[in-house]
Amino acid sequence: MNLIDVSNFIDKVLPKTDIIMVVLLIICGFYYSFKTRFVQFRMLGGVFKILTERSNEKEHISPFQALMISTASRVGIGNITGISIAIVAGGPGALFWMWLMAFFGGASAFAESTLAQVYKSKDGTGGYKGGPAYYIKKALGSKLLGAFFAFILIITYAYGFNGLQSQNITSAFEVYYNMANPNSSISFMQSHWPLIIGAILTLFGIWMFFSHHTKIGKISSLIVPFMALAYIFLAIIAVLMNFEKIPMVLHMIFQSAFDFKAIFGGFAGSVLVIGIKRGLFSNEAGMGSAPNAAAAALTSHPVKQGIIQSFSVFIDVIICTSSGFLVLFSLTYLNNIGVDGKPILTALPLVQHAMDEYYGKLGIHFISISIVLFAITSLIGNYYYAQANVKYLSDSKVVMNIFRISAVLMIFIGSQMDLKLAWSLADLTMAFMATTNIISLLLLGSIVSKVLNDYNLQKKQGKDPQFSASKLGIKNAECWD
């Protein structure tokens, strides 16, 4: 079987696995929202107090750094190009369905990150390791299923997604090459620039991947807030520049979202399905990735990290909304229909033209910088997730170093290639990964409730909640007793 056959097979299987995953993610979001009495909103007010908690333990990742690592992975190229694609393919109403899924998805994020904290383990370097593989093994007693999850996550994030992030960073510079060489017969990918960019990214990967795990948290905590706030700020300015369009844009969003004739006339490609998929794939709530960062944080009670990871979902949706508004408030979007009735621009070019409309060439430069920063922080977050699962499979330093070398090589390979097959393969493995995690979450609802009730009881007593697993009769949670 050649690569074309593999690609065709994946293209046939992927829609079916996507539907199963989306349905399960929706069920999980609804289940935990009602089971926890919408903890993602009810306890949101305590987020900033938890984030400012400090510890003298330098070997551990702080709650804020864990939030930044998970946000780094959630916030990526898809927050710019993915939202543009969703709006063009499904219509402005895709934003509404994305908002709705974030509303419920925050509860799934709370559940999986709380469980990751409960069942975390010491990693041998003074810190903690954990995630779905660990709570599948410890709470459900399935070593095989835990190993399967760990293996699938490593393939998805270290090789699939990181190769794609590297390729996206490289392609962000293509616009400058074309501006400098408008009449060149040599394309950007045929020039020496991808090699140079790939070499720089590889050196960055070596520096990050072979460093102590706390450096990943520190770098993310510096880049992510600046990157996110700057992007949101420019989106707000663009909306204010077009203040009179607010009623029109909101009308477009809600009219498109509830165009039931269009929805049920072509369900698979409808605004509802596209919006839900974009929201779920972007915020990653319930997919089993963010808990790997949540488990590493030093905190006094698992629920604290669950609340923080719920907040991360809302950071992601704000950035996605910023991208959506940048597009929808522009004349570029309104005039984006060609003579054949098809859109002229989509993905990154649509966002670039919209930014050019608002801010001129400065807007294009900002988007290029945003893409590079989004992709770099995603490289960091994705690697961290994969590293935690390599530790689950093996404590061998040799295995870890082989993994690090291969992860660095994938960054260089990704920068040189069009990874359509890798994208499809990563989508497929992600579907298996998410499905495994969601089924586990649905089976562990009683544990989540027990831990949450303990936290609420201590808060009512005026205490700073301290967790004891043995007190609640929870077994295999050795880090808490």
N, C-alpha and C positions, 0 to 999 in steps of 0.2 A: 504493500500500500504506500503510494507516494504522498507528498505534502498536499497536493491538490485534493486527493481522495480524503485525507484526514480533515482538511478544511471543510469540504462538502459535508462530511459526516457530522462534524461539530455544528455546522449551520442548520442541519436538520434536527439535531437533538436539542440544541440550545433553547429554542422557543418553548419546548415542553418543560424543560427543567426550570426555565424562568418563571413560567406560570405557577408551577408547584411551589417554588421558593416565595414568590410574591404572595400567594394565598396564605402560606404558613406564616410569613412575616406579619401579615395583616391580622391573622388570628392571634398571634403572640402579642402584638401591640394592644389589641382589644382586651385580651385575657388579663394582662398585667395592669392595664389602666384601671379596670374595674376591681381587680383583686387588691390593688394597693390604694384604692380610692384616689386615683390620679395623683400619685406621689410626685410625678414630674412637674406639677404645678403647685401642689399643696405645700411642698417643702423647698420650693425654689428660693424663697427669701433667705434661707440659711447658707446659700452657696458661698457668698463672699466671706462670711465668717470662717467657714471651713477652709477656704483657699488661703487665708492668711495665717493659718496655724503653722507654727514653726517648730523645728526639731534641731537638736544639736548633732543628730546622727548624720554625718557627712556621707556615709556609705549608702544611704537610702535616697530614693526619689521622693520629693515632696508631693503633696496632693496637687499643687499648682503645676509642677513639672509633668505629672502624669496626665493632667488635663491637656497640657500643650502637646504632649506626644500623641495622644489620641486625636486631638484636633488637627495636628499636622497631617495625619493619615487621612482623616475625613475630608479635610479641605485640600483639594488638589485641582488638577486641570479640569476635571469634570464640573467644578463649580463655575468655570468660565465657559468652556466649550460645550459641556454637557447640557447646561441650561439653555443655551442658544439652540442647540439641536432639538431639544424637547419642545421649545416654543415654536420653532419652524415646522417640525414634524406633526405635533399634536395640537398646536394653537396656544394662545395665551392662557387658557384655562388649565394648562399643565401646572402652572404655578400654584393654583388653588389646591389641586390634589397633592402636590408636594407639601404644602403647608399642613394639610390634613394628616398626612402620614407622619410628619414630624410630631404633630400633636399626640398621636398614640405611640409613636416609636420611642419617645423619651422614656416610657415605662419599661419597654424591652431593654433599653440601654441600662436603666437602673437595675433591673433584675440580673442581667448577666455580669455586670461589674460588681454587684454586691456578692454574688456567688464566687466570683474570681477572688475577692478578698477573703472570704470565709475559708476557701480551700487552697490558699496559696502555700508555697513551700519556700524554705531558705535555699538560696542558689549557690552557696559555698563561697561567695565573695563578700559576704556581709549584707547583701540585699535580699530581695524576694523575687520569686518567679511564680507565674500562675496564668490562668486563662481557662477557656472551655475544656481543653484536653485534661487539665488537672481536676476540674469538678466533675467531668464525665467519669474519670477513673475513681476518684475518691467518694463521690456521692452516689453514683450509679453502679460503681463496682465493675466497670467495663474497661479493662486495659486496652483491649483491641480497638474499641471504638475511639478511645482517647488517642491512641497512636494514629489511627486513620485520620482523625481531625487534624492532628499536629502536622502530619505529612502533607495533607491537602493545603493547609494554610501556608506552609513553607513554599510549596510550588506556586501558589497563587500570588503571594506578596513579594517574596524575595526574587523570583524569576519572572513571573508574568507582569505584575504591576510595576516593579522597579525597572524592568526593561523598557516598558512603555513610558514611564516618567522620564527616563533618560532620553528616549527618542523625542519626546515632546520638548524637552529643554533645547535639544539640537535644532529642531524645526522652528523654534521661536526666533532664531537668528536668520532664517531664510529671507525674511522680508528685507533685512539690511543688505544681504548679499545681492538680492535682486535690484535694490536701489543703487548700489555701488557698481553693479555690472549689468546694466539694462540690456545690452546688446551681446552679451557673452553667449557662446554656443555651449558652454560648460554649465551644467546645472549645479545647484547648490550641493546636492549629495555627491556629485562627481568631483567637487573641489576638495581642497585639503582641509577646509574648515571643520567638517564633522570629526576628522581625526584629532584636531587640536582641541575641540570642545570635549570630545570623548575622553581624551587624556587628562584634561583638567578635572572632569567629573570623576574619573577613576581615582585620581590622587585625593580628591575630597572623600570618596568612598573609603579609601584605605585609612585616612585620618579618622573618620568617624567610626567605621566598623571595627577597627582594632583598638579603639579607645575603651576606657572604662564606661560602663553603662550609664553612669550619672552624667557624663558629658553630653549624651544624646538628649537628656532632659533639659540640660542647661542651654544648649544651642536652640532647641525648640522653643524654650521659654523666652528667648530673645527675639527670634525671627517671627514666630506666629502672631503675637499680639500686634507688632508693628505692621506686618503684612495685612492682617485682617482689618485693622482699624483704618489704614490708609485706603484700602479698597472700598470699604463701606462709606467712608467720608466722601470720596469722589462720586459715589453713586448718589448720595444724598444731595450733593451740590448739583448734579445733573438733573435730579427730580425738581429741585427748587428753581433751576433755570427754566423749567417747563411746567411750572406750578399749575398753569391753567389746563394742562392735559390730564391732571389727576382723575377727575370724574370719568373722562373718556377711557383711560387705561383700566381703571377699576371695572368699568362697564364691560370692556373687552374681556377681561379675565373671567368674570362671573358668567357672562353670556356664553363664552366658549366652554367653561367648565360644566355647564348644565345644558349643553346642546345634545339632548338625549338621542335625537335622530342620528346625529353624526356618531355618537358613542356606540349605539347598538347596531348601526349600519356597518361598521367596520371595527369591531370590538378590539381585535388584537393590536391594531395600530391607532386606537382612539386616544383622545386627550386624557381620558381617565386612566387607561393602562400606562401610557407614556409618562404621565405625571406621577403616578404611584411608583413606577419603576425608578424614575429619576430621583424621587425623594428617598426611596429605600436604598438605592445604590450609593447615593451621596452621603447620607447621614450614617449609614452602616449599622443602625440600631438593630440589634438582634442577630447580627451576622457573625459574631464571635471574634471580631478583630480587636476592638477597643479594650475588652477585658484583660488582654495580655499586658497592656500598660497599666490598667487600673490595679491589677494585682501587685504591681511593684511598689506602689505608694505606701509610705509609712503613715498610718492613721490609727486612731483609737477604736474605731468601730467601722465595720464593713459598709454600713448604710451611708456613711459620709462619702465614700468614694462612689457609691451608686448615684447619689444626688449630683455629684460633680459631673459624672459622665452623662447624666440626663441633660445637664446644662450644655455640654459639648454638642449635643444634637441641635440645640437652638442656635448656637454660634454658627454651625454649618448652614442652617436654613436661612439665617440672616444674610450670609454671604451669597447663597444661591439667589435669594430675593434681590440682592444688589445687582447681580448679573442680569436677572430677568428685567428689572426696571431700567437698567442701562440700555437694553435692547428695545423694550416696549415704548419708552418715552422718546425714541429717536425717529427722525424722518426716514432714516435708512430702513427701519423695519416696515414702516408704512408704505414705502416705495419698493419693497423687496420682491415684487412679482414680475417675472419676465414675460415676454410676449407669448410664450408657450404655456403660461399659467403656473409655471414652477418657480420656486424661490431662486433668486439670483445668488444670494449669499447665505451661508449657514456656518455653524461652528465658530471657530476663531475669527475668520474674516468678517463675519457679521458684527461681532463685538468690537473688532478693531475699527471698522468703519463708523460705528456708533460713537466710539471714543474720539475718533478724529473729528466727528461732527461737534462734539461738546468742547474738546480741548485742543484741537489741531494735532500737529505732530507730537506734541507732548503727551497726548492721550495714547497714541500708538506706542511710544516709548514706555509709558507706565504699564500698559498691558503686557508688553514683552518682559519687563522686570517682574511683574506679578506672576507671570507664567513660570519664570525661572525660580522665583522664591516658593511658589506653591509646589512646584515639582521637587525642589530640593528638600523641603520639609516633609513631603510625602515619601521621598527616598528614606529619610531618617525614620519616620514612623513605621513604614512598611518593613524596614530591616529589623526594627526593634521587635515587632510582632513575630517575625520569622525566627529571630534569635531565641525568643522565649520558648518556642516550640521545638527548636533543636535541642535546647536544654532538657525538655521533657523526654525526648527520645534517647538522649545520651549525655552523660556527664563528662565524656572524654574531651580533653582539650584538643586532641588531634582532630576529632570530628568537627569541633567548633571552628578550628582554624581552616579546615578544608571547606566548610560551609562559607566562612568569611571570604576566602579567596574566590570561590565560585560566585558569590554575590557581587563582589567587586568586578569580576569579569563580565557579569551580565550587564552591569552599567555601561561598560565599554561597548559590548556587542549591541546593546539596545540603541546606543547613540548613532550607530552606523546603519541601522536597518529599518525597513517598514515592517512593523510587527503585527500585521493584521491577524495572522494565525495565532500569535502569542496572545493577542487581545481576546480572541474567541476562546482559546484554551483557558485563559485566566477566568473569563466569564463562566465557563462550564465548571471549572474546579471550585469557583466561588459559590456556585449554586449548591454543589455537594457539601461544601463547608458550612454554609448557612443552614441548610436543611438539617444537618447533623446537630448543629447547635440549638436550633429552634425546638426540635423534638426533645432534646435534653432539658431545655428551659421549661417546657410545658410539663415535664415530669417532676420538676423540682420546685414547683410553686409553693408547696407547704414550707420548705426551708426558707424561701424568701420572705414569706409572711411571718414566720417565727422570728427571724432576725429583725425585720422592720418593726414588729410589735415590741420587741425588746428595746429598740432604740426610742420609740415613741414613749414607752413607759418611763424610761430614765429621763427623757426630756421633760415630761410632766412633773417629775420629782425635782426638777431644777438642777439636774446633774449634767456634767459633760459626759455623754455616754461612753462607757468602757465595755468592750465585748468579752464575754467568756463563753466559749463553745460548749464546755462540759456542763455549765450551768443550764444551758438550753437543751442538753442531751444530743448535741450534734457531734458526730464522730468524724475521725480523720481530718480534723482541723487543728493540726499540731502547733501552728504558729500562734494560736490564741489561748494556750493554756500552759 
